[in-house]
C-alpha cells in the first residue's frame, strides 16, 4: 500500500480551447461575487456579529438614511 501524497495531485490540464460570450463571463463574475458575499455574511453571523445587508437597494437606502441623520 502506497502512502497518501502530501498534497493533492491535480489532473493534467486539458489541451482544448473554449470560447465564451462576454455576457456569459460577466454573469459568471456577478454570480461568483455573490457566492463569496454570502459566504462572508454567513461567517459573520456565526461569530455572532451582524453583517451589513447584502441586498444592494436596502444597503443604499440605509446609507442615505444614516447620512441624512448625520446632518
C-alpha positions as a Markdown table, in Angstrom:
| # | Residue | x | y | z |
|---|---|---|---|---|
| 1 | Unk | 0.0 | 0.0 | 0.0 |
| 2 | Unk | 1.4 | 3.4 | -1.0 |
| 3 | Unk | 1.3 | 6.3 | 1.4 |
| 4 | Unk | -1.0 | 9.2 | 0.6 |
| 5 | Unk | 0.7 | 12.1 | -1.2 |
| 6 | Unk | 1.5 | 15.1 | 1.0 |
| 7 | Unk | -0.7 | 17.3 | -1.2 |
| 8 | Unk | -3.4 | 16.6 | -3.7 |
| 9 | Unk | -2.3 | 15.9 | -7.3 |
| 10 | Unk | -4.0 | 17.9 | -10.0 |
| 11 | Unk | -5.2 | 16.2 | -13.1 |
| 12 | Unk | -3.3 | 17.3 | -16.3 |
| 13 | Unk | -4.8 | 20.3 | -17.9 |
| 14 | Unk | -7.0 | 19.6 | -21.0 |
| 15 | Unk | -5.5 | 20.8 | -24.2 |
| 16 | Unk | -8.6 | 22.2 | -25.7 |
| 17 | Unk | -9.7 | 25.7 | -26.5 |
| 18 | Unk | -13.1 | 27.1 | -25.5 |
| 19 | Unk | -14.8 | 30.4 | -26.2 |
| 20 | Unk | -17.2 | 32.3 | -24.0 |
| 21 | Unk | -19.5 | 35.1 | -24.8 |
| 22 | Unk | -18.9 | 38.4 | -22.9 |
| 23 | Unk | -22.3 | 38.2 | -21.3 |
| 24 | Unk | -21.6 | 34.7 | -20.0 |
| 25 | Unk | -18.4 | 35.8 | -18.4 |
| 26 | Unk | -20.0 | 38.9 | -16.8 |
| 27 | Unk | -22.8 | 36.7 | -15.5 |
| 28 | Unk | -20.2 | 34.3 | -14.0 |
| 29 | Unk | -18.3 | 37.2 | -12.3 |
| 30 | Unk | -21.5 | 38.6 | -10.8 |
| 31 | Unk | -22.7 | 35.2 | -9.6 |
| 32 | Unk | -19.3 | 34.2 | -8.2 |
| 33 | Unk | -19.1 | 37.5 | -6.3 |
| 34 | Unk | -22.5 | 36.8 | -4.8 |
| 35 | Unk | -21.3 | 33.4 | -3.6 |
| 36 | Unk | -18.4 | 34.9 | -1.7 |
| 37 | Unk | -20.5 | 37.8 | -0.3 |
| 38 | Unk | -23.0 | 35.2 | 1.1 |
| 39 | Unk | -20.2 | 33.1 | 2.5 |
| 40 | Unk | -18.7 | 36.1 | 4.3 |
| 41 | Unk | -22.1 | 37.1 | 5.6 |
| 42 | Unk | -22.6 | 33.6 | 6.9 |
| 43 | Unk | -19.3 | 33.6 | 8.7 |
| 44 | Unk | -20.2 | 36.9 | 10.4 |
| 45 | Unk | -23.5 | 35.5 | 11.6 |
| 46 | Unk | -21.6 | 32.6 | 13.2 |
| 47 | Unk | -19.4 | 34.9 | 15.3 |
| 48 | Unk | -22.1 | 36.3 | 16.2 |
| 49 | Unk | -21.9 | 39.7 | 14.5 |
| 50 | Unk | -24.4 | 41.5 | 12.4 |
| 51 | Unk | -23.1 | 41.9 | 8.8 |
| 52 | Unk | -24.3 | 44.7 | 6.7 |
| 53 | Unk | -27.2 | 43.8 | 4.4 |
| 54 | Unk | -26.3 | 42.0 | 1.2 |
| 55 | Unk | -29.2 | 43.5 | -0.7 |
| 56 | Unk | -27.9 | 46.5 | -2.6 |
| 57 | Unk | -31.1 | 48.6 | -2.7 |
| 58 | Unk | -31.6 | 48.1 | 1.1 |
| 59 | Unk | -27.9 | 48.9 | 1.7 |
| 60 | Unk | -28.1 | 52.1 | -0.3 |
| 61 | Unk | -31.3 | 53.2 | 1.4 |
| 62 | Unk | -29.7 | 52.7 | 4.8 |
| 63 | Unk | -26.6 | 54.5 | 3.9 |
| 64 | Unk | -28.6 | 57.5 | 2.6 |
| 65 | Unk | -30.7 | 57.4 | 5.8 |
| 66 | Unk | -27.7 | 57.4 | 8.0 |
| 67 | Unk | -26.1 | 60.3 | 6.0 |
| 68 | Unk | -29.2 | 62.4 | 6.4 |
| 69 | Unk | -29.3 | 61.7 | 10.2 |
| 70 | Unk | -25.7 | 62.8 | 10.5 |
| 71 | Unk | -26.5 | 66.3 | 9.1 |
